[in-house]
Amino acid sequence: MLDVTRTEKKYDIGLLEMADMRRRLGVFMDPDPHNGEKGYLVRSLYFDTLSDRDFEEKVEGYDERQKIRLRVYGADAETAKLEVKEKTGGFQRKRSLILNREESARMIGGDYCFLTDREEPLANWLYAFLNVRCYRPKCMVEYDRFAFITEHNDTRITFDQNLRAGESNFDLFCREPVFYPVIPPGLVTMEVKYTGFLFTYIKNELSRCDKMQVSNSKYCRARMISKRGRR
């Protein structure tokens, strides 16, 4: 079981800014070993209550909130990560479990009973939480990611683009899912994640990207498509 608490900051940038930042960061940060030449695919299935409580709390700007998702890195993945992300102020706590394909299929179908057979305390907590609040799959989100990492304060900088989503097919392992585009092709989300503090040499490079920090959620952006007119 993974349990980490860190700071996460997000910025919306363009393709030229991404290219410049990748060139600069590549001098002193290591590329994620999963990158390959063009990065890697991230696909997540988000769960929410029948009344979309997590969505509403994010949109309304609640200081304390959470989101629950099942994540894979490609349709051929043999395992998935069941993650709980909890935000308190400027800090994010992420706890996760590794599920096999059978367990993942049961999660997708709304059957959480297998969690009671697991030994991790998080599994039992999730079983109660998901059932009491009636969590169900709501939206599948996919995007392309390129990442840099360094061991200094577990710092990770990611560039996410081509965000797409769907609210009809929840098969996380589907080879050809049907998605709709969520953001313009030229928009990139840069995320800066670290534990403790951000080292000066990284902060100086990031300062060259003159962008305001944003508070956006891929889940909320995706669901706004079907919630047109919501204010």
C-alpha positions in Angstrom: 0.0 0.0 0.0 1.3 3.5 -0.9 0.7 6.4 1.4 2.3 9.8 0.5 1.6 13.4 1.4 2.9 16.1 -0.9 2.3 19.5 -2.4 0.9 19.6 -5.9 0.7 22.7 -8.2 -0.8 22.9 -11.7 -0.3 25.3 -14.5 -2.0 25.6 -18.0 0.7 26.2 -20.6 1.0 26.0 -24.4 3.0 23.6 -26.7 5.9 26.0 -27.2 6.2 26.6 -23.4 6.1 22.8 -22.9 8.9 22.3 -25.4 11.0 24.9 -23.7 10.4 23.6 -20.2 11.1 20.0 -21.2 14.4 21.2 -22.8 15.4 23.1 -19.6 14.3 20.4 -17.1 15.9 17.7 -19.1 19.4 19.1 -18.2 19.1 18.3 -14.5 16.1 16.0 -14.0 15.8 12.4 -15.1 13.0 11.4 -17.6 10.5 9.0 -16.2 11.6 5.5 -17.2 8.1 4.8 -18.6 8.3 7.8 -21.0 9.7 6.2 -24.1 10.1 8.6 -26.9 6.7 10.3 -26.7 5.6 9.7 -23.1 3.0 7.3 -21.9 -0.8 6.9 -21.7 -2.7 7.4 -18.4 -6.3 6.2 -18.1 -8.4 6.6 -15.0 -12.0 5.6 -14.1 -13.4 8.1 -11.5 -16.0 7.1 -8.9 -18.5 9.5 -7.3 -21.6 9.4 -5.2 -25.1 9.3 -6.8 -25.4 13.0 -6.2 -21.8 13.7 -7.6 -20.6 14.9 -4.2 -16.9 14.9 -5.0 -17.5 16.8 -8.3 -19.7 19.5 -6.5 -17.2 19.9 -3.7 -14.4 20.5 -6.1 -16.4 23.0 -8.3 -17.5 24.8 -5.2 -13.9 25.1 -3.9 -14.1 23.1 -0.7 -10.8 23.2 1.2 -11.1 19.6 2.2 -12.2 17.1 -0.4 -11.4 13.7 -1.9 -11.6 11.8 -5.2 -11.4 8.1 -5.9 -10.2 6.5 -9.1 -9.0 3.3 -10.6 -5.9 3.9 -12.9 -4.0 2.0 -15.5 -1.2 2.8 -17.9 -2.6 1.2 -21.0 -5.2 -1.3 -22.0 -2.8 -4.2 -21.7 -2.0 -3.6 -18.0 -2.3 -6.6 -15.8 -2.9 -4.5 -12.7 -4.7 -1.3 -11.8 -4.1 1.2 -9.0 -7.1 2.0 -6.8 -6.3 5.5 -5.4 -7.8 7.8 -2.8 -6.6 11.4 -3.1 -7.5 13.7 -0.2 -6.8 17.4 -0.3 -6.4 19.6 2.8 -5.3 23.1 2.1 -2.2 23.0 -0.1 -1.4 19.4 0.7 -2.4 16.2 -1.1 -2.5 12.8 0.5 -2.6 9.8 -1.8 -3.2 6.3 -0.7 -3.4 3.4 -3.1 -3.9 -0.4 -3.5 -2.8 -2.6 -6.4 -5.6 -4.6 -7.9 -5.5 -7.5 -10.3 -7.7 -7.6 -13.4 -10.4 -9.7 -11.7 -10.6 -7.3 -8.7 -10.6 -4.3 -11.1 -13.5 -5.8 -13.1 -15.5 -6.2 -9.9 -14.8 -2.5 -9.0 -16.0 -1.4 -12.4 -19.2 -3.4 -11.9 -19.8 -1.7 -8.5 -19.0 -4.9 -6.4 -16.6 -3.9 -3.6 -16.9 -7.0 -1.5 -13.5 -8.3 -2.5 -12.0 -5.5 -0.4 -13.0 -7.2 2.8 -10.7 -10.1 1.8 -7.7 -7.9 1.7 -5.4 -7.4 4.6 -4.6 -3.7 4.1 -6.5 -1.3 6.5 -7.1 0.9 3.5 -9.1 -1.9 1.8 -11.5 -2.2 4.7 -11.9 1.6 5.0 -12.6 1.8 1.3 -15.2 -1.0 1.4 -17.2 0.9 4.1 -16.7 4.3 2.5 -17.7 3.3 -1.0 -20.8 1.5 0.2 -22.1 3.9 2.8 -21.8 6.8 0.3 -23.0 4.8 -2.7 -20.0 5.4 -5.0 -20.4 4.3 -8.6 -18.2 4.7 -11.7 -19.0 8.0 -13.4 -16.4 9.0 -16.0 -13.3 7.5 -17.7 -10.5 10.0 -18.5 -7.4 9.5 -20.7 -4.4 11.6 -21.6 -0.8 11.5 -22.8 1.9 12.2 -20.2 5.6 13.0 -20.3 7.3 13.2 -16.9 10.6 14.2 -15.2 11.7 13.0 -11.8 14.4 13.6 -9.3 15.1 12.1 -5.9 15.4 15.5 -4.3 12.3 15.7 -2.1 10.6 13.2 -4.4 10.1 15.9 -7.0 8.1 15.0 -10.1 7.1 17.3 -13.0 4.6 16.1 -15.5 3.2 17.4 -18.8 -0.3 16.2 -19.7 -2.0 16.8 -23.0 -4.8 15.6 -25.3 -7.2 15.2 -22.5 -10.3 13.1 -23.6 -13.1 11.4 -21.7 -16.2 9.3 -21.8 -19.2 8.7 -19.6 -20.8 5.7 -21.3 -18.1 3.0 -21.3 -16.4 2.2 -18.0 -14.2 -0.7 -19.3 -10.8 0.4 -18.1 -9.1 -2.2 -20.3 -11.0 -1.5 -23.5 -8.7 -1.3 -26.5 -10.6 1.2 -28.5 -12.8 3.3 -26.2 -14.9 6.1 -27.6 -13.9 9.5 -26.1 -14.8 13.1 -26.6 -12.1 15.8 -26.5 -12.1 17.8 -23.3 -9.6 20.6 -23.9 -8.1 22.2 -27.0 -5.2 20.3 -28.6 -2.7 23.1 -27.8 -3.4 23.2 -24.1 -1.0 21.4 -21.7 -1.3 20.9 -18.0 2.1 21.1 -16.2 2.0 19.6 -12.7 4.7 20.1 -10.1 4.7 17.6 -7.2 7.1 17.5 -4.3 7.5 16.6 -0.6 8.6 19.2 1.9 9.9 22.1 -0.3 10.9 22.7 -3.9 14.6 23.0 -4.5 15.8 26.4 -5.7 17.4 25.2 -8.9 14.0 23.7 -10.0 12.1 26.7 -8.8 14.3 29.0 -10.9 13.6 27.1 -14.1 9.9 27.0 -13.4 9.9 30.8 -12.9 10.8 31.2 -16.6 7.3 29.9 -17.4 5.2 33.0 -16.6 1.9 31.4 -15.8 -0.5 31.7 -12.9 -1.2 28.6 -10.8 -4.6 27.1 -11.6 -6.9 24.8 -9.7 -8.2 22.4 -12.2 -9.3 18.8 -12.1 -9.2 16.5 -15.1 -12.3 14.7 -13.6 -14.3 17.9 -13.3 -13.2 19.2 -16.7 -14.4 16.0 -18.3 -17.7 16.0 -16.5 -18.4 19.6 -17.3 -19.1 18.4 -20.9 -22.2 16.6 -19.8 -23.1 19.3 -17.2 -23.5 22.2 -19.6 -25.2 25.2 -18.1 -24.0 24.3 -14.5 -22.8 27.4 -12.5 
